[in-house]
Amino acid sequence: MSEGTGVPAVDVLVIWALAAVAIAGLIALVWRVWRGVRRIVDRLDDLADDWNGTPARPGVLARPGVMARLHGIEERVAAVEHELQPNSGASLRDAVDRVDRRTRTLAPDTDTS
């Protein structure tokens, strides 16, 4: 390994330049890591807002959370299930059964077995 350039002022300048480059590199690395962490934290914050919902504020409507939206879907699925079950004659299933009975009287099934 060399003893240096032989000029003490240049040797000190080289050491300080290397130290400055190392510190600048470390600062750049920390900045990039910080930006990545900040981006992840922002996305987790958005996820929490979507999960819990957000209240209304001036100019912005309230957004219901996931559980409130799922409750609305459960009600809609229950309404569809109600239409698929025979009941007092007002469901879709009852209407299909009526059409099937009327069609059978017009064109009875012929079993060719």
Number of C-alpha atoms within 10 A of each C-alpha: 3 5 6 11 10 9 8 10 9 12 14 12 11 14 11 12 12 12 12 12 12 12 12 12 12 12 12 12 12 12 12 12 12 12 12 12 12 12 12 12 12 12 12 12 12 13 12 13 16 14 16 15 18 15 12 11 8 6 6 9 10 12 16 17 16 14 12 14 13 12 11 12 12 12 11 12 12 12 11 13 12 14 16 14 13 15 12 7 12 10 17 16 17 17 14 13 14 13 11 12 12 12 12 11 9 9 8 10 9 6 5 4 3
